Amino acid sequence: MKRKRFSVEQIVAVLKQAELGMAVADIIRQVGISEQTFYRWKKQYAGLQSDQVRELKQLQDECQTTSGTDPLAT
C-alpha cells in the first residue's frame, strides 16, 4: 500500500499559504507536489481549522479500525 507523505495538518498548512496570497506555482514547487494534487487537497480540505483537522483525523482513524471488523461479532 502506498504510504502518505503528508499529514492532514501539513496539507492544511500548505492550503493556508495559498489563502494568504502565495502563488500556487511557488507553493507546489516548494512542497514538491503536482498542481493536480494541490487542487485535490483544496477540494477536500479547504476551509478546515486546526480543531476540525483533529476531528477529521480522529473520524478517519475510527473508520479504518472498524472497517476491518464485523459489527455483528461483538
C-alpha positions in Angstrom: 0.0 0.0 0.0 1.2 3.5 -0.8 2.5 5.5 2.2 1.2 9.0 2.7 3.9 11.7 2.5 1.9 14.5 4.2 -0.3 14.6 7.3 -3.6 16.4 7.3 -2.1 19.1 9.4 0.7 19.6 6.8 -1.9 19.7 4.0 -3.9 22.4 5.7 -0.8 24.4 6.4 0.0 24.3 2.6 -3.5 25.4 1.8 -3.3 28.3 4.3 -0.2 29.6 2.5 -2.3 29.8 -0.7 -5.1 31.6 1.1 -2.6 34.2 2.4 -1.7 35.1 -1.2 1.4 33.0 -2.0 1.4 31.9 -5.7 0.3 28.3 -6.2 3.2 27.6 -8.6 5.7 28.6 -5.8 3.9 26.5 -3.2 3.8 23.3 -5.3 7.4 23.7 -6.3 8.5 24.3 -2.7 6.4 21.4 -1.3 7.2 19.0 -4.2 3.7 18.2 -5.3 1.8 18.5 -8.6 -0.8 21.1 -9.3 -3.4 18.4 -9.5 -2.5 17.2 -6.0 -2.8 20.8 -4.7 -6.3 21.3 -6.1 -7.4 17.8 -4.9 -6.3 18.8 -1.4 -8.0 22.1 -1.8 -11.3 20.4 -2.8 -11.0 18.0 0.2 -9.6 20.2 3.0 -10.4 23.8 2.1 -11.6 25.9 5.0 -10.7 23.5 7.8 -9.3 24.9 11.0 -6.9 23.1 13.3 -9.6 21.7 15.6 -11.6 20.5 12.6 -8.5 18.8 11.3 -8.0 16.9 14.5 -11.7 15.8 14.5 -11.5 14.7 10.8 -8.3 12.7 11.6 -10.0 11.0 14.6 -13.0 10.0 12.5 -10.8 8.6 9.7 -8.8 6.6 12.3 -12.1 5.2 13.8 -13.3 4.3 10.3 -10.1 2.4 9.5 -10.1 0.5 12.7 -13.8 -0.5 12.5 -13.8 -1.3 8.8 -11.8 -4.5 9.3 -14.1 -5.9 11.9 -17.6 -7.4 11.7 -20.0 -5.1 13.5 -22.3 -8.1 14.4 -19.5 -10.1 16.0 -19.4 -8.1 19.3 
